[in-house]
Amino acid sequence: RAAQCTYLEIEQAHRTHAVVLSRPAWLWGAEMGANEHGVCVGNEGVWTREPVGEDEALLGMDLVRLGLERGSSAREALEVITALLERHGQGGSCKEEPVPFVYHNTFLLADRAEAWVLETAGRYWAAQRIREGSRNISNQLSIGTDIAAEHAELRQRARSQGWWSGAGEFSFADAFSLEQQPPRMEAAKARYRAGKELLRQHAGHITAETFMAILRDKASGICVDSEGFRTAGSMVSVLPRDPAVPCVHFFTATPDPSRSVFKPFVFVAGLKPAPQVLSPRFSDDPARKVPRFQSTVDRRHELYRRHQAALELMERDQEQGQKLQQTLRDLERQGLEAMNALLGGDVAPRPEELAELFFDCVDAEMKFYK
């Protein structure tokens, strides 16, 4: 059997894990997600000294999904991603429009026990294991000399290209970063520093709410709603070390987290599907036909449509807008309080309630938009 990714068909795995994904509707992969074993992966674009390939290969977003479907730990997901990257390469347009937009990828991977950063340049890669504290990524190479695993020919490649003399310690970021950064990456440097600083300020007492606040931060550029690249879906996960306590994943399922609701999702048997956040399918999809992206379709799901209509109303009527925003924040807080009670062991979870949890939260949000 073959697995059909965005552009490529690759060999299918014998067994895949259950996954929950936040993804651009036109492609197969995902920008972030989690699996039933508490593994979480997210990616973003990066430009390096290795040329980006317009030839269709695996997208970084395909690799996120493949890592989650095939990895039962963060380390295993990392091994899956790097093996597939070496075998199939990465490339192809990452945006649904006729002009190709191509990049390489960096990834954050975490499970209940450990966390990793994986950064790539073409088929080459380096991985860093995060042993304590916090770590963020932001559209640039950030792994220096602290490398726990790497492509077998990584250093040889850097030497042969004249990017590293072979003397002294090897730094992945120094060797493979572009000397002349594109403007997008220059802006990312400030965002990376701001993210690091916001995490440092909360060191030792970081909660799900802390992450939600950071993802909503406009001043740092972490949350953008213009520049042609609005912050799309957002996700925050709580991965307890105790395997008896379930992992909780919060998803917005709508763009701009500063105006969206984080809704909790827990893996349990008999999950109730949430069709309100499933984008429509098209028999004649412009992303599937070659040449691709020759026409456009409306991919918004039902929650997104209602959310957008409500935002327009909020902008027209400030008072109503503030009321709605407060109602949505209250809804989010209820979900957070219920999950904190669950995570704290204060309440025993009822599987049937957890099975309907995400659906019910989406449904409640939809009702407020009416």
Helices and strands as residue ranges (DSSP letters): E 2-4, E 9-11, E 19-22, E 32-35, E 40-46, H 60-70, H 74-88, E 104-110, E 115-121, E 124-130, E 149-150, H 154-160, H 172-176, H 183-201, H 208-215, E 235-238, E 248-251, G 257-259, E 263-265, G 275-277, H 302-316, H 318-343, H 351-369
